[in-house]
Amino acid sequence: MLHLFRLTSILEGISYLALFAVTMPLKYLADLPTPNKYVGYAHGVLFIAYIILAVLFWFQKKWSWKRGFVFLLASLLPFATFYLDEKYLKPLAQKTH
């Protein structure tokens, strides 16, 4: 489950950045709404998957409320999922190998 959570975390962060840094400007500045629609759908699915996996992982690892909240908050902030992967998830994955 850790591998799936890490992958989802990274993909969610990439989709967040793609949505707001690439497809939103295309939609509003170049009048090209189609990329925004599809990246938006992908981001929505990845966001929901991230939240579900974060909650499952939070309870599986018996993390504190503070750490669980930080993981949920990370889904709303640009670059935060990348930071949490480096700080918490990657070291955890290295311990399990």
All heavy atoms as an XYZ file, in Angstrom:
807
protein
N       0.821     -1.195      0.000
C       0.000      0.000      0.000
C       0.866      1.261      0.000
O       0.467      2.267     -0.555
C      -0.918     -0.013      1.215
C      -1.892      1.131      1.189
S      -3.256      0.864      2.278
C      -3.268      2.392      3.147
N       2.038      1.188      0.610
C       2.935      2.344      0.643
C       3.325      2.769     -0.769
O       3.316      3.960     -1.093
C       4.173      2.040      1.487
C       5.243      3.121      1.545
C       4.688      4.421      2.105
C       6.419      2.638      2.380
N       3.656      1.795     -1.615
C       4.039      2.115     -2.992
C       2.887      2.811     -3.729
O       3.106      3.811     -4.418
C       4.466      0.843     -3.725
C       4.822      1.076     -5.155
N       5.973      1.737     -5.529
C       4.170      0.781     -6.292
C       6.012      1.818     -6.850
N       4.930      1.243     -7.338
N       1.690      2.305     -3.572
C       0.514      2.913     -4.214
C       0.273      4.322     -3.689
O      -0.040      5.234     -4.461
C      -0.722      2.036     -3.984
C      -2.035      2.565     -4.549
C      -1.968      2.677     -6.071
C      -3.182      1.660     -4.125
N       0.425      4.519     -2.381
C       0.224      5.842     -1.799
C       1.278      6.826     -2.299
O       0.966      7.967     -2.638
C       0.237      5.753     -0.274
C      -0.088      7.054      0.415
C      -1.099      7.889     -0.046
C       0.601      7.441      1.539
C      -1.408      9.079      0.596
C       0.303      8.625      2.192
C      -0.699      9.447      1.713
N       2.528      6.382     -2.370
C       3.590      7.266     -2.885
C       3.331      7.642     -4.337
O       3.467      8.807     -4.717
C       4.951      6.579     -2.765
C       5.470      6.501     -1.356
C       6.894      6.019     -1.308
N       7.756      7.075     -1.852
C       8.954      6.846     -2.367
N       9.434      5.619     -2.433
N       9.677      7.848     -2.821
N       2.958      6.664     -5.143
C       2.676      6.927     -6.555
C       1.508      7.892     -6.704
O       1.580      8.860     -7.471
C       2.384      5.614     -7.288
C       2.059      5.724     -8.769
C       3.241      6.296     -9.542
C       1.659      4.376     -9.321
N       0.453      7.659     -5.963
C      -0.717      8.536     -6.023
C      -0.360      9.940     -5.559
O      -0.800     10.934     -6.144
C      -1.864      7.960     -5.166
O      -2.162      6.647     -5.630
C      -3.111      8.819     -5.248
N       0.449     10.034     -4.525
C       0.874     11.331     -4.000
C       1.624     12.139     -5.054
O       1.342     13.316     -5.270
C       1.759     11.101     -2.769
O       2.279     12.299     -2.290
N       2.564     11.501     -5.722
C       3.350     12.184     -6.758
C       2.467     12.562     -7.947
O       2.529     13.700     -8.439
C       4.530     11.300     -7.209
C       5.493     11.060     -6.049
C       5.243     11.899     -8.414
C       6.108     12.306     -5.449
N       1.631     11.642     -8.394
C       0.753     11.930     -9.533
C      -0.254     13.028     -9.205
O      -0.563     13.868    -10.049
C       0.035     10.664     -9.995
C       0.917      9.609    -10.645
C       0.111      8.351    -10.941
C       1.567     10.144    -11.906
N      -0.750     13.047     -7.972
C      -1.681     14.094     -7.560
C      -0.983     15.452     -7.593
O      -1.535     16.441     -8.063
C      -2.233     13.797     -6.162
C      -3.466     14.595     -5.793
C      -3.190     15.973     -5.251
O      -2.093     16.212     -4.728
O      -4.087     16.833     -5.347
N       0.256     15.496     -7.108
C       1.020     16.746     -7.142
C       1.289     17.219     -8.560
O       1.167     18.416     -8.862
N       1.634     16.291     -9.445
C       1.874     16.641    -10.849
C       0.591     17.143    -11.500
O       0.601     18.155    -12.212
C       2.458     15.440    -11.617
C       3.875     15.141    -11.130
C       2.433     15.689    -13.130
C       4.432     13.818    -11.633
N      -0.513     16.462    -11.237
C      -1.776     16.886    -11.857
C      -2.209     18.254    -11.345
O      -2.757     19.061    -12.093
C      -2.877     15.849    -11.628
O      -3.314     15.837    -10.279
N      -1.963     18.536    -10.069
C      -2.282     19.842     -9.485
C      -1.501     20.930    -10.222
O      -2.064     21.942    -10.651
C      -1.913     19.821     -8.007
C      -2.389     20.993     -7.184
C      -2.872     20.802     -5.906
C      -2.337     22.302     -7.637
C      -3.304     21.844     -5.122
C      -2.762     23.355     -6.872
C      -3.236     23.124     -5.611
O      -3.664     24.172     -4.834
N      -0.204     20.711    -10.362
C       0.629     21.704    -11.049
C       0.251     21.846    -12.517
O       0.202     22.962    -13.050
C       2.102     21.338    -10.906
C       2.647     21.388     -9.483
C       4.075     20.876     -9.448
C       2.563     22.795     -8.941
N      -0.021     20.729    -13.183
C      -0.414     20.782    -14.595
C      -1.721     21.542    -14.765
O      -1.874     22.335    -15.702
C      -0.546     19.370    -15.165
N      -2.645     21.322    -13.869
C      -3.940     21.983    -13.958
C      -3.799     23.492    -13.825
O      -4.315     24.248    -14.654
C      -4.873     21.437    -12.873
C      -6.309     21.936    -12.892
C      -7.025     21.485    -14.159
C      -7.056     21.443    -11.663
N      -3.087     23.938    -12.812
C      -3.037     25.373    -12.545
C      -1.924     26.117    -13.270
O      -2.048     27.318    -13.503
C      -2.964     25.626    -11.038
C      -4.256     25.273    -10.370
C      -4.395     24.088     -9.677
C      -5.360     26.099    -10.484
C      -5.602     23.745     -9.088
C      -6.570     25.774     -9.901
C      -6.692     24.591     -9.200
N      -0.849     25.443    -13.637
C       0.252     26.128    -14.313
C       0.202     25.992    -15.824
O       0.792     26.799    -16.537
C       1.586     25.604    -13.800
N      -0.502     24.971    -16.320
C      -0.510     24.736    -17.771
C      -1.910     24.884    -18.355
O      -2.140     25.718    -19.235
C       0.065     23.329    -18.107
C       0.012     23.074    -19.599
C       1.478     23.180    -17.574
N      -2.840     24.074    -17.888
C      -4.137     24.039    -18.577
C      -5.053     25.214    -18.247
O      -5.855     25.596    -19.085
C      -4.876     22.709    -18.333
O      -5.218     22.592    -16.957
C      -4.034     21.533    -18.782
N      -4.956     25.778    -17.046
C      -5.780     26.959    -16.742
C      -5.371     28.147    -17.617
O      -6.240     28.813    -18.187
C      -5.706     27.321    -15.260
C      -6.418     26.328    -14.386
S      -8.186     26.318    -14.637
C      -8.701     27.121    -13.171
N      -4.068     28.431    -17.742
C      -3.689     29.508    -18.672
C      -4.116     29.211    -20.118
O      -4.541     30.123    -20.836
C      -2.166     29.568    -18.552
C      -1.882     29.066    -17.190
C      -2.912     27.998    -16.951
N      -4.020     27.943    -20.541
C      -4.479     27.600    -21.886
C      -5.974     27.893    -22.041
O      -6.415     28.400    -23.071
C      -4.216     26.131    -22.203
C      -2.779     25.736    -22.503
C      -2.668     24.223    -22.645
C      -2.293     26.431    -23.755
N      -6.719     27.574    -21.017
C      -8.171     27.781    -21.073
C      -8.518     29.266    -21.145
O      -9.336     29.680    -21.973
C      -8.831     27.155    -19.842
C     -10.333     27.329    -19.797
C     -10.932     26.670    -18.570
C     -12.435     26.875    -18.530
N     -13.039     26.213    -17.362
N      -7.910     30.059    -20.295
C      -8.312     31.455    -20.193
C      -7.517     32.423    -21.067
O      -8.031     33.468    -21.449
C      -8.260     31.903    -18.729
C      -9.324     31.218    -17.918
C      -8.993     30.232    -17.002
C     -10.670     31.523    -18.095
C      -9.973     29.578    -16.274
C     -11.655     30.872    -17.370
C     -11.304     29.911    -16.468
O     -12.286     29.265    -15.756
N      -6.293     32.081    -21.402
C      -5.489     32.978    -22.218
C      -5.474     32.597    -23.690
O      -5.321     33.460    -24.556
C      -4.048     33.042    -21.690
C      -3.897     33.548    -20.249
C      -2.443     33.463    -19.806
C      -4.433     34.958    -20.102
N      -5.615     31.309    -23.985
C      -5.553     30.852    -25.375
C      -6.893     30.303    -25.857
O      -6.980     29.812    -26.981
C      -4.463     29.793    -25.536
N      -7.909     30.358    -25.010
C      -9.244     29.866    -25.349
C      -9.212     28.396    -25.799
O      -9.834     28.018    -26.784
C      -9.896     30.754    -26.405
C     -11.401     30.548    -26.495
O     -12.012     30.187    -25.467
O     -11.963     30.724    -27.596
N      -8.444     27.577    -25.058
C      -8.358     26.138    -25.309
C      -8.840     25.389    -24.057
O      -8.034     25.010    -23.196
C      -6.925     25.716    -25.630
C      -6.330     26.228    -26.933
C      -4.839     25.940    -26.985
C      -7.034     25.589    -28.118
N     -10.143     25.161    -23.932
C     -10.658     24.549    -22.704
C     -10.487     23.026    -22.609
O     -10.546     22.466    -21.519
C     -12.142     24.909    -22.734
C     -12.467     25.040    -24.185
C     -11.212     25.590    -24.829
N     -10.276     22.353    -23.714
C     -10.251     20.887    -23.699
C      -9.157     20.302    -22.808
O      -9.449     19.398    -22.017
C     -10.145     20.336    -25.132
O     -11.223     20.875    -25.899
C     -10.245     18.824    -25.140
N      -7.899     20.764    -22.883
C      -6.888     20.182    -21.988
C      -7.252     20.346    -20.506
O      -7.040     19.438    -19.712
C      -5.610     20.950    -22.319
C      -5.825     21.465    -23.696
C      -7.299     21.719    -23.812
N      -7.828     21.476    -20.179
C      -8.210     21.729    -18.787
C      -9.279     20.741    -18.321
O      -9.253     20.273    -17.185
C      -8.719     23.161    -18.637
C      -8.864     23.561    -17.206
O      -7.891     23.634    -16.473
N     -10.090     23.814    -16.790
N     -10.183     20.418    -19.221
C     -11.251     19.472    -18.886
C     -10.674     18.099    -18.522
O     -11.005     17.536    -17.474
C     -12.204     19.347    -20.081
C     -13.333     18.376    -19.882
C     -14.201     18.343    -21.128
C     -15.306     17.330    -21.006
N     -16.151     17.296    -22.211
N      -9.787     17.575    -19.347
C      -9.246     16.238    -19.116
C      -8.249     16.193    -17.960
O      -8.258     15.253    -17.166
C      -8.656     15.667    -20.402
C      -9.728     15.417    -21.421
C      -9.807     16.172    -22.584
C     -10.698     14.451    -21.193
C     -10.824     15.957    -23.505
C     -11.712     14.235    -22.105
C     -11.771     14.988    -23.262
O     -12.785     14.779    -24.157
N      -7.412     17.196    -17.864
C      -6.479     17.247    -16.733
C      -7.273     17.460    -15.443
O      -6.945     16.898    -14.396
C      -5.407     18.342    -16.934
C      -4.564     18.530    -15.681
C      -4.516     17.988    -18.111
N      -8.345     18.235    -15.523
C      -9.211     18.435    -14.365
C      -9.853     17.139    -13.898
O      -9.923     16.866    -12.701
N     -10.333     16.336    -14.842
C     -10.900     15.029    -14.480
C      -9.848     14.149    -13.811
O     -10.109     13.525    -12.782
C     -11.434     14.292    -15.713
C     -12.694     14.830    -16.309
C     -12.953     14.690    -17.675
C     -13.660     15.465    -15.537
C     -14.122     15.173    -18.239
C     -14.828     15.949    -16.095
C     -15.061     15.801    -17.446
O     -16.210     16.279    -17.997
N      -8.668     14.091    -14.415
C      -7.587     13.266    -13.859
C      -7.212     13.756    -12.461
O      -7.036     12.949    -11.539
C      -6.373     13.295    -14.787
N      -7.102     15.066    -12.310
C      -6.756     15.615    -11.006
C      -7.834     15.283     -9.971
O      -7.519     14.946     -8.826
C      -6.556     17.133    -11.085
C      -6.329     17.758     -9.754
N      -5.195     17.524     -9.001
C      -7.104     18.574     -9.019
C      -5.292     18.185     -7.865
N      -6.443     18.835     -7.848
N      -9.077     15.367    -10.353
C     -10.172     15.042     -9.436
C     -10.099     13.608     -8.949
O     -10.235     13.335     -7.752
N      -9.861     12.685     -9.862
C      -9.746     11.268     -9.490
C      -8.531     11.053     -8.589
O      -8.614     10.366     -7.565
C      -9.667     10.380    -10.756
C      -9.261      8.963    -10.410
C     -10.991     10.407    -11.494
N      -7.406     11.654     -8.954
C      -6.194     11.501     -8.151
C      -6.336     12.154     -6.780
O      -5.844     11.629     -5.776
C      -4.990     12.077     -8.895
C      -4.536     11.259    -10.099
C      -3.606     12.069    -10.983
C      -3.873      9.964     -9.652
N      -7.017     13.281     -6.718
C      -7.252     13.960     -5.443
C      -8.070     13.072     -4.503
O      -7.714     12.891     -3.340
C      -7.972     15.295     -5.685
C      -8.346     16.021     -4.429
C      -7.406     16.763     -3.746
C      -9.636     15.961     -3.934
C      -7.750     17.436     -2.577
C      -9.995     16.626     -2.776
C      -9.040     17.365     -2.092
N      -9.150     12.513     -5.016
C      -9.990     11.633     -4.200
C      -9.210     10.386     -3.774
O      -9.283      9.968     -2.615
C     -11.285     11.267     -4.953
C     -12.158     12.512     -5.087
C     -12.036     10.144     -4.245
C     -13.321     12.372     -6.047
N      -8.452      9.805     -4.697
C      -7.643      8.627     -4.366
C      -6.612      8.974     -3.289
O      -6.400      8.198     -2.351
C      -6.947      8.089     -5.614
N      -5.985     10.140     -3.414
C      -4.995     10.572     -2.423
C      -5.636     10.694     -1.041
O      -5.084     10.214     -0.045
C      -4.358     11.904     -2.832
C      -3.410     12.442     -1.785
C      -2.071     12.077     -1.773
C      -3.854     13.301     -0.778
C      -1.198     12.544     -0.798
C      -2.995     13.767      0.200
C      -1.680     13.396      0.181
O      -0.822     13.852      1.150
N      -6.797     11.341     -0.967
C      -7.479     11.526      0.316
C      -7.826     10.169      0.941
O      -7.573      9.935      2.129
C      -8.753     12.388      0.149
C      -8.393     13.810     -0.288
C      -9.589     12.397      1.419
C      -7.585     14.595      0.715
N      -8.387      9.277      0.142
C      -8.756      7.954      0.653
C      -7.524      7.196      1.138
O      -7.509      6.642      2.243
C      -9.524      7.145     -0.414
C     -10.903      7.763     -0.649
C      -9.648      5.675     -0.016
C     -11.630      7.222     -1.856
N      -6.470      7.186      0.331
C      -5.253      6.474      0.721
C      -4.585      7.126      1.930
O      -4.048      6.424      2.790
C      -4.283      6.396     -0.448
C      -4.700      5.444     -1.571
C      -3.810      5.634     -2.792
C      -4.655      4.008     -1.093
N      -4.618      8.455      2.014
C      -4.032      9.140      3.168
C      -4.748      8.742      4.451
O      -4.106      8.464      5.467
C      -4.074     10.647      2.967
N      -6.069      8.703      4.406
C      -6.841      8.321      5.592
C      -6.566      6.854      5.957
O      -6.328      6.533      7.129
C      -8.353      8.588      5.386
C      -9.174      7.949      6.486
C      -8.616     10.077      5.306
N      -6.577      5.977      4.964
C      -6.295      4.561      5.231
C      -4.899      4.374      5.815
O      -4.705      3.626      6.781
C      -6.454      3.733      3.957
C      -7.867      3.565      3.417
C      -7.842      2.878      2.060
C      -8.728      2.798      4.402
N      -3.942      5.055      5.218
C      -2.565      4.941      5.662
C      -2.405      5.535      7.057
O      -1.686      4.985      7.898
C      -1.647      5.654      4.664
C      -0.265      5.096      4.634
C       0.000      3.897      4.007
C       0.785      5.771      5.231
C       1.277      3.379      3.968
C       2.059      5.268      5.207
C       2.310      4.065      4.580
N      -3.067      6.636      7.319
C      -3.040      7.304      8.620
C      -3.482      6.337      9.719
O      -2.820      6.194     10.736
C      -3.939      8.512      8.524
C      -4.242      9.307      9.748
C      -3.699      9.198     10.995
C      -5.184     10.365      9.816
N      -4.260     10.121     11.826
C      -5.166     10.864     11.137
C      -6.042     10.950      8.904
C      -5.975     11.913     11.552
C      -6.846     11.997      9.313
C      -6.806     12.463     10.620
N      -4.604      5.653      9.487
C      -5.092      4.727     10.503
C      -4.263      3.447     10.570
O      -4.063      2.887     11.647
C      -6.576      4.423     10.283
C      -7.440      5.597     10.653
C      -8.048      6.364      9.674
C      -7.624      5.949     11.980
C      -8.829      7.463     10.019
C      -8.401      7.035     12.340
C      -9.011      7.805     11.355
N      -3.755      3.003      9.423
C      -2.921      1.794      9.416
C      -1.636      2.020     10.212
O      -1.197      1.148     10.963
C      -2.578      1.401      7.978
C      -1.691      0.183      7.890
C      -1.188     -0.078      6.480
O      -0.935      0.847      5.719
N      -1.033     -1.336      6.135
N      -1.033      3.178     10.049
C       0.232      3.491     10.733
C       0.018      4.086     12.126
O       0.992      4.359     12.822
C       1.073      4.458      9.885
C       1.565      3.855      8.594
C       2.493      2.704      8.889
C       2.996      2.075      7.612
N       3.791      0.874      7.873
N      -1.252      4.316     12.475
C      -1.595      4.879     13.785
C      -0.884      6.208     14.035
O      -0.316      6.450     15.116
C      -1.310      3.881     14.898
C      -2.163      2.638     14.800
C      -1.850      1.669     15.913
C      -2.787      0.507     15.954
N      -2.721     -0.494     14.997
N      -0.905      7.046     13.003
C      -0.305      8.368     13.124
C      -1.151      9.257     14.017
O      -2.351      9.048     14.184
C      -0.171      9.020     11.753
C       0.965      8.493     10.940
C       2.054      7.811     11.370
C       1.120      8.630      9.533
N       2.885      7.511     10.320
C       2.331      8.006      9.182
C       0.365      9.212      8.538
C       2.798      7.961      7.884
C       0.835      9.167      7.244
C       2.042      8.545      6.917
N      -0.547     10.294     14.539
C      -1.264     11.277     15.358
C      -2.241     12.059     14.479
O      -2.148     12.060     13.246
C      -0.266     12.247     15.997
O       0.328     13.057     14.992
N      -3.158     12.752     15.158
C      -4.107     13.596     14.421
C      -3.372     14.690     13.661
O      -3.744     15.036     12.544
C      -5.118     14.224     15.382
C      -6.171     13.251     15.796
C      -6.204     12.510     16.943
C      -7.317     12.878     15.036
N      -7.311     11.701     16.947
C      -8.018     11.917     15.784
C      -7.831     13.262     13.801
C      -9.195     11.336     15.334
C      -8.999     12.684     13.363
C      -9.665     11.732     14.126
N      -2.320     15.205     14.274
C      -1.558     16.274     13.626
C      -0.935     15.795     12.315
O      -1.074     16.451     11.283
C      -0.462     16.773     14.574
C       0.377     17.876     13.995
C       1.474     18.305     14.958
C       2.389     19.321     14.307
N       3.500     19.687     15.180
N      -0.279     14.653     12.338
C       0.361     14.151     11.115
C      -0.689     13.805     10.057
O      -0.514     14.091      8.886
C       1.236     12.949     11.391
C       1.955     12.503     10.110
C       2.912     11.405     10.314
N       4.094     11.896     11.000
C       5.177     11.152     11.186
N       5.221      9.910     10.782
N       6.209     11.654     11.820
N      -1.781     13.189     10.486
C      -2.854     12.880      9.541
C      -3.411     14.138      8.901
O      -3.636     14.186      7.693
N      -3.620     15.165      9.699
C      -4.130     16.433      9.173
C      -3.140     17.055      8.194
O      -3.535     17.601      7.161
C      -4.428     17.400     10.324
C      -4.962     18.720      9.867
C      -6.260     18.835      9.384
C      -4.168     19.852      9.908
C      -6.757     20.049      8.946
C      -4.646     21.074      9.464
C      -5.951     21.176      8.990
N      -1.853     16.964      8.500
C      -0.827     17.505      7.598
C      -0.883     16.801      6.245
O      -0.788     17.440      5.194
C       0.577     17.399      8.238
C       1.678     17.635      7.222
C       0.689     18.371      9.395
N      -1.069     15.485      6.260
C      -1.161     14.748      4.999
C      -2.405     15.157      4.208
O      -2.355     15.261      2.984
C      -1.147     13.234      5.239
C       0.231     12.660      5.183
C       1.070     12.727      6.281
C       0.707     12.064      4.030
C       2.347     12.217      6.237
C       1.986     11.542      3.968
C       2.811     11.619      5.075
N      -3.507     15.385      4.889
C      -4.714     15.831      4.195
C      -4.539     17.252      3.665
O      -4.934     17.557      2.533
C      -5.935     15.743      5.111
C      -6.329     14.338      5.552
C      -7.509     14.397      6.508
C      -6.651     13.454      4.360
N      -3.947     18.108      4.451
C      -3.714     19.494      4.037
C      -2.778     19.564      2.828
O      -2.929     20.431      1.969
C      -3.132     20.287      5.206
C      -2.890     21.764      4.991
C      -4.211     22.482      4.725
C      -2.192     22.371      6.186
N      -1.839     18.637      2.754
C      -0.868     18.630      1.648
C      -1.539     18.520      0.284
O      -1.012     19.017     -0.710
C       0.126     17.492      1.825
N      -2.690     17.896      0.236
C      -3.381     17.755     -1.050
C      -3.899     19.086     -1.579
O      -4.230     19.197     -2.753
C      -4.546     16.770     -0.925
O      -5.553     17.323     -0.101
N      -3.940     20.090     -0.722
C      -4.463     21.398     -1.126
C      -3.378     22.411     -1.470
O      -3.683     23.482     -1.980
C      -5.340     21.972      0.002
C      -6.506     21.097      0.445
C      -7.198     21.724      1.643
C      -7.485     20.884     -0.695
N      -2.134     22.084     -1.181
C      -1.044     23.033     -1.376
C      -0.094     22.569     -2.486
O       0.328     21.409     -2.487
C      -0.243     23.186     -0.077
C      -1.045     23.625      1.148
C      -0.180     23.542      2.392
C      -1.585     25.029      0.956
N       0.238     23.448     -3.399
C       1.184     23.071     -4.463
C       2.524     22.626     -3.855
O       3.005     23.227     -2.895
C       1.369     24.360     -5.270
C       0.215     25.221     -4.906
C      -0.210     24.833     -3.526
N       3.085     21.606     -4.396
C       4.379     21.044     -4.010
C       4.372     20.299     -2.671
O       5.354     19.645     -2.326
C       5.498     22.102     -3.989
C       5.691     22.803     -5.289
C       5.243     24.102     -5.459
C       6.305     22.170     -6.352
C       5.412     24.762     -6.670
C       6.482     22.813     -7.562
C       6.028     24.113     -7.716
N       3.308     20.385     -1.896
C       3.291     19.767     -0.566
C       3.340     18.242     -0.632
O       3.969     17.611      0.225
C       2.080     20.225      0.220
N       2.701     17.638     -1.621
C       2.738     16.176     -1.712
C       4.156     15.686     -2.025
O       4.557     14.623     -1.562
C       1.746     15.630     -2.757
O       2.027     16.207     -4.030
C       0.311     15.928     -2.354
N       4.900     16.481     -2.784
C       6.291     16.113     -3.076
C       7.138     16.184     -1.803
O       7.962     15.317     -1.545
C       6.896     17.040     -4.133
C       6.127     17.084     -5.415
C       5.607     18.275     -5.886
C       5.904     15.942     -6.166
C       4.898     18.325     -7.070
C       5.201     15.975     -7.355
C       4.697     17.176     -7.803
N       6.918     17.223     -1.007
C       7.642     17.397      0.251
C       7.356     16.240      1.214
O       8.269     15.673      1.810
C       7.266     18.737      0.886
C       7.833     18.908      2.271
C       9.172     19.216      2.450
C       7.035     18.741      3.389
C       9.707     19.367      3.726
C       7.548     18.879      4.664
C       8.889     19.197      4.830
O       9.400     19.329      6.085
N       6.077     15.902      1.356
C       5.714     14.816      2.278
C       6.249     13.467      1.815
O       6.605     12.620      2.636
C       4.205     14.751      2.468
C       3.598     15.888      3.275
C       2.101     15.714      3.395
C       4.230     16.004      4.630
N       6.309     13.285      0.501
C       6.885     12.046      0.001
C       8.351     11.953      0.409
O       8.796     10.910      0.892
C       6.749     11.948     -1.517
C       7.360     10.671     -2.049
O       6.841      9.578     -1.709
O       8.372     10.745     -2.767
N       9.091     13.034      0.228
C      10.513     13.038      0.582
C      10.733     12.913      2.087
O      11.603     12.170      2.535
C      11.201     14.322      0.096
C      11.644     14.298     -1.328
C      12.724     13.255     -1.602
O      13.710     13.150     -0.841
O      12.578     12.526     -2.593
N       9.949     13.632      2.868
C      10.164     13.680      4.316
C       9.660     12.439      5.041
O      10.307     11.963      5.972
C       9.506     14.919      4.897
C       9.724     15.066      6.391
C       9.354     16.426      6.875
C       9.407     16.541      8.370
N      10.687     16.760      8.931
N       8.501     11.907      4.650
C       7.883     10.819      5.399
C       7.804      9.492      4.645
O       8.121      8.453      5.197
C       6.457     11.201      5.829
C       6.407     12.354      6.788
C       5.954     13.599      6.373
C       6.810     12.207      8.113
C       5.898     14.671      7.245
C       6.759     13.269      8.997
C       6.302     14.504      8.555
O       6.254     15.552      9.428
N       7.335      9.543      3.410
C       7.036      8.297      2.714
C       8.272      7.591      2.164
O       8.385      6.371      2.254
C       6.012      8.545      1.598
C       4.672      9.130      2.066
C       3.754      9.390      0.879
C       4.012      8.222      3.088
N       9.171      8.338      1.569
C      10.387      7.728      1.020
C      11.231      7.053      2.121
O      11.640      5.904      1.944
C      11.215      8.770      0.271
C      12.392      8.211     -0.473
C      13.083      9.305     -1.268
C      14.258      8.796     -2.038
N      14.922      9.893     -2.781
N      11.473      7.722      3.252
C      12.216      7.041      4.322
C      11.485      5.802      4.844
O      12.126      4.800      5.169
C      12.324      8.101      5.420
C      12.207      9.403      4.706
C      11.273      9.138      3.564
N      10.173      5.880      4.897
C       9.387      4.728      5.335
C       9.535      3.567      4.351
O       9.660      2.414      4.749
C       7.920      5.140      5.472
C       6.997      4.213      6.228
C       7.499      3.979      7.637
C       5.610      4.810      6.265
N       9.555      3.881      3.075
C       9.727      2.844      2.046
C      11.129      2.223      2.136
O      11.293      1.029      1.916
C       9.500      3.444      0.667
N      12.133      3.038      2.457
C      13.487      2.518      2.580
C      13.642      1.606      3.787
O      14.432      0.675      3.759
C      14.489      3.679      2.643
C      14.590      4.414      1.327
C      15.400      5.698      1.421
O      15.631      6.232      2.502
N      15.813      6.208      0.275
N      12.861      1.857      4.840
C      12.888      0.989      6.014
C      12.313     -0.384      5.736
O      12.728     -1.373      6.316
C      12.083      1.616      7.164
C      12.766      2.725      7.872
C      11.873      3.187      9.019
C      12.392      4.453      9.641
N      11.485      4.962     10.683
N      11.301     -0.430      4.852
C      10.607     -1.686      4.587
C      11.365     -2.579      3.604
O      10.998     -3.722      3.419
C       9.178     -1.448      4.071
O       9.223     -0.695      2.850
C       8.345     -0.722      5.114
N      12.388     -2.045      2.950
C      13.128     -2.871      1.986
C      14.268     -3.560      2.641
O      14.998     -3.385      3.371
C      13.646     -2.037      0.806
C      12.543     -1.750     -0.164
N      12.180     -0.477     -0.479
C      11.707     -2.546     -0.845
C      11.191     -0.499     -1.330
N      10.874     -1.755     -1.572
